[in-house]
Amino acid sequence: MNREINEVVKLLTEIDKICKREGIPYYLGPQLTLCCVTGQEITSPHAGVVYMRVADMERFRLAVEREPVDGRIVESMNNNKRFYGFFLRYTDLDTLCFRLNEGRNYKYPGMGVDILPLRGKQHFRLAHLWTRAQEVGWNELADYYGDRWGKKKAVCRLAMRLRLITGRGRLAKGLYRMLCRRMDVEDTQEYVVRLKKKAVYFPRETFDETGTVEIEGKKFPVPADTDMYLRKYYGADYQQKILPVYTPKMSEMVSARIRYEDYFQEVGSQKGFIKKRIRVRRKSGRANRKKKYLNWSWNYVKFCAYKIELEKYYLDNKDYIINLYKNKDYPALEKIFKAYAKATVKSLKNDEIFIPDEEILHIYLDVLEKAGRTKLKKKIEKFWK
């Protein structure tokens, strides 16, 4: 193991010591568990992830704040007004882990272990939707480089912007405490782990019993049923899952040899890095949008040429299609309309409709009705009429 991975194991050992002292149950994240179960080498310094129930996560935060460890800090929305999610980060201040795309998210950019909450499922749908809207709005507002597209996300972000009038720090603390209350559901049947791009659902019984695995001769807790745990996260074929070898990106600096403060004293302030990154991001964003539009335009031209060829094919075979329809040979009609269906779906995405001939369209709509594809039929009729 390299120096960075050793640092991750050291932080995990410290978390384990605090949890044993306070009687807090926790579990290694799926990536570390997979490495232990399949014998793969841990290569990424970002692999340090543990899971705790929401109430236990809050107990851990309070325990560290009550008895601070020298050179360590627990960062969260509670003490960082730009922290972008509902979780904790146990950080070593004497190391460096600075990712340009997340520069504003961490006040203390050292190497750390993420402590993710095992959330309970809320019983009432409306309460769940309102809670999610607030959390998504904060994530979008805090994570400057996140995915900003989508009407729902835009509405959530706007709601959070309006609430910033009370102060960003106060809003962050309020949201953190609200999520601690609402996600701590004692009689939940499932635990949810929300990541940046997906949510993973674990049955409650997954965490009823605890087993152990070894990393560098040190034992750490995992769910006793590691098979269910890893299947829920990676899928049934998790034993064939090969984790990519970690290679540092140009947009990140990771080192266990230097304090993050010393690094920024040498190369410039963290704020300077972030401002440069924002300018580069905006320029590349405009360039990417132009490129995306040009690609769409060229693909649309090619699609129009394809539709002309397809229209000729169906007009040439019109008598054959009518004959099949009169004989009620729907299996044959479905087969011959396969290309027609693809062209129709693609046309609808461009807010248009593909009609080589109205009589052929009538036949196609009837075939859709017989095949039970009523949603597609209604969409076509909406554009047609």
PyMOL commands that set and color helices and strands:
alter all, ss='L'
color gray80, all
select helices_A, chain A and resi 3-22+30-38+54-66+100-102+125-142+151-166+168-183+204-207+226-234+238-240+260-267+270-316+318-326+330-336+338-349+358-371+374-384
alter helices_A, ss='H'
color red, helices_A
select strands_A, chain A and resi 27-28+49-53+72-75+88-92+96-99+112-120+190-194+199-203+210-215+218-223+252-255
alter strands_A, ss='S'
color yellow, strands_A
deselect
rebuild
show_as cartoon
